[in-house]
Amino acid sequence: MQIRNRIYNNTLYVILSGDLDEHSARDARLTLDEIFEGEGFNQIIIDLSELDFMDSTGIGVLIGRYKKMKDKNMPIYICNPSTHAEKIFKMTGLYDIMPKIS
């Protein structure tokens, strides 16, 4: 799992690459928490175009980050989901809390 990020126009863009599963969840959680603690942005867009695989542990990582940011009134959006991620987000209803944008 690789996580890249940048801030542009008050938006934090986060790109997840590889597998978000039980093996990478702990490191992903810690990295995302550190990134989300930063300043200079008022919304977060998570790009899933490079995400190859995500299991239930990965879903938990994203839901946990959503809950932390919701407490700070910080919206999170999803963009460019891979085919695998798209199926998971639709099946689980995750788009109801983290909307998909173009």
C-alpha positions in Angstrom: 0.0 0.0 0.0 1.3 3.4 -1.0 -0.4 6.7 0.0 0.4 10.0 -1.7 -1.2 13.3 -1.0 -1.2 17.0 -1.9 -3.2 20.1 -1.2 -4.6 22.1 -4.1 -7.2 24.9 -3.8 -8.0 24.1 -0.1 -8.6 20.5 -1.0 -6.6 17.6 0.3 -6.1 15.0 -2.4 -5.1 11.5 -1.2 -4.2 8.7 -3.7 -4.3 5.1 -2.4 -2.3 2.6 -4.4 -2.1 -1.2 -4.0 -4.0 -3.3 -1.5 -5.9 -1.9 1.5 -6.4 -5.1 3.5 -5.6 -6.6 6.9 -1.8 -6.5 6.1 -1.7 -2.8 5.3 -4.5 -1.5 7.4 -2.5 -0.5 10.5 0.1 1.5 8.5 -2.6 3.0 6.2 -4.6 4.1 9.3 -1.6 5.8 10.9 -0.5 7.5 7.7 -4.0 8.8 6.9 -4.4 10.1 10.5 -1.1 11.9 10.2 -2.1 13.4 6.8 -5.6 14.4 8.0 -4.1 16.2 11.0 -2.6 18.8 8.6 -3.9 22.2 7.9 -4.7 24.2 4.8 -7.7 22.2 3.5 -11.4 22.2 4.0 -12.4 19.0 2.2 -10.8 15.7 1.3 -10.9 13.8 -1.9 -9.7 10.2 -1.9 -8.6 8.9 -5.3 -9.1 5.1 -5.6 -8.0 4.7 -9.2 -4.8 2.9 -8.2 -6.5 0.7 -5.5 -6.1 -2.9 -6.6 -7.9 -4.6 -3.7 -9.8 -3.7 -0.5 -11.3 -6.1 2.1 -13.5 -5.5 5.1 -10.5 -4.3 7.1 -9.8 -1.6 4.5 -13.5 -0.6 4.6 -13.0 -0.2 8.3 -10.0 2.1 7.8 -12.0 4.4 5.5 -15.0 4.5 7.8 -12.8 5.3 10.8 -11.2 8.2 9.0 -14.7 9.4 7.9 -15.9 9.4 11.5 -12.8 11.4 12.7 -13.3 13.9 9.9 -17.0 14.1 10.4 -16.4 15.3 14.0 -14.3 18.1 12.5 -17.0 18.9 9.9 -14.6 17.9 7.1 -16.3 16.2 4.1 -14.7 13.3 2.4 -15.4 12.4 -1.2 -14.3 9.5 -3.4 -13.2 9.8 -7.0 -12.0 7.5 -9.7 -12.8 4.2 -8.0 -11.3 1.1 -9.5 -13.8 -1.5 -10.7 -13.2 -3.5 -7.5 -13.6 -0.4 -5.2 -16.8 0.6 -7.1 -18.4 -2.7 -6.4 -17.5 -2.6 -2.7 -18.7 1.0 -2.3 -22.0 0.3 -4.0 -22.6 -3.0 -2.1 -21.8 -1.5 1.3 -23.5 1.8 0.9 -20.3 3.7 1.5 -21.2 6.3 -1.1 -24.0 7.4 1.3 -21.4 8.8 3.7 -18.5 9.4 1.3 -20.1 10.5 -2.0 -18.5 9.8 -5.3 -17.5 12.8 -7.4 -16.1 13.2 -10.9 
